[in-house]
Amino acid sequence: MLHDHRLLSVKGQRLDGKWGSVHSTALLEKPDAASALYNELVAAEVCEALRLATEPRTVTPRRRPVMQIAGVPHELIRWTSRRSDQIAACLEDLEHEYVTAVDDDGEPKFLPVVSERARAKLNRIAARKTRPSKQSARPLAQLRAWWKASAILTSEVAADVITSLLEYARAAAAAIRARVAAVVDVALAAVDVAATVFVMNDRGRFHRRHLLAEARRHLALVLRGRRRDPGLDDGIVVAAISTHCLDISGRFPASRSSTSAPCSPARWCARNCAPPPPPPCEAGRTTSSPISRRRCPSSCSRPSRPTPSRPTPSTTTKSSSPAAARRWT
């Protein structure tokens, strides 16, 4: 029910015991994988300490489900998500403005369908616009008493369920653990992870960090709050890369923001779905393609386009005009 944040320091301890700055570029490239790991570990610790389990819940239609504590009524979750309702209402208005926006000539400024990237940006704007002012801090005991009384009065959930919520959640967890085995099929997980990442990423191209984040989400869905063996997420990624992915790093030049490893990792796509190689270009000429603009090296063996020869006075019709005479002299 609580909203929490994870604070990471840019200082880290090296293997020799000394402290230094973390490679922030490499860290900021992997927010999805780090977030999935944090959610997975927090859920496992809570479920292990309180003998609970997790289950998937669809929050937004046609979007991936989120993991919640099993046995908690959906009405009670909706009662605690009033902030989400405010953001969703504002987001709907922003998306309507996005698809109906026109420029000075009356032409649409954006695509008629909101992309994932645009929706994420609009969601951040909606969160800022609807953010309430911060309240003064209060003791936890006072907050818990107020939450319980408010839930009984306004959540439309039976009072005995709210009072005995932990017992209801433990009963649901026992039923889930009796029905769902704590076994992970690495080969099947690799198929699911590779397929999901291929569909979710633009033009089917992705990095290893995308596979790692999806592998951790898959483990959270399968294990339902159980702890996993260390390195199991990496094992799924290795199986997905070796079986279902193709390295296409050489087909695309590194971006100007990427320098050296690990900031410029390999790029992958699903097997049998590799993009075509860049179109051939003429020696010494810059080519435009959907992928990039590149220049052939000086040692390119492709024949160059013949340069049109400049007309000479011997090959042109003489003119009696003095200007024409001066032009060729």
Number of C-alpha atoms within 10 A of each C-alpha: 9 4 4 6 6 7 6 8 9 11 12 14 11 11 7 6 8 8 11 11 11 14 13 12 12 14 14 11 14 15 14 16 19 17 15 19 19 15 14 24 18 12 23 22 15 16 21 14 9 11 17 28 28 28 20 16 14 12 12 10 7 7 8 12 14 15 21 19 22 25 19 18 15 13 12 18 13 14 16 16 12 11 14 13 13 15 19 17 12 18 21 15 12 17 18 12 11 20 15 14 15 13 9 7 7 8 10 14 14 14 11 13 11 15 10 12 10 13 17 13 12 20 19 12 15 20 18 11 13 15 11 9 6 6 6 5 7 8 7 9 9 9 12 11 11 11 13 13 14 12 18 17 12 10 17 11 16 12 15 9 15 19 12 10 15 16 14 17 21 20 16 19 23 14 12 17 17 9 9 11 11 14 9 15 9 18 13 12 22 26 16 17 23 26 17 16 22 21 12 13 14 11 12 17 22 22 17 18 17 22 27 26 22 24 30 27 22 20 21 26 17 20 21 27 30 23 17 17 7 8 8 15 23 15 17 29 25 18 18 27 21 12 15 18 23 18 18 17 15 10 14 12 12 15 9 6 9 13 11 9 9 13 16 16 16 15 18 21 24 23 13 9 13 17 14 7 11 16 10 9 18 15 17 17 13 12 15 13 10 7 13 12 11 15 15 16 10 8 8 13 10 12 10 12 11 6 6 6 6 7 9 9 14 8 8 9 8 11 10 8 9 8 9 12 12 8 9 12 6
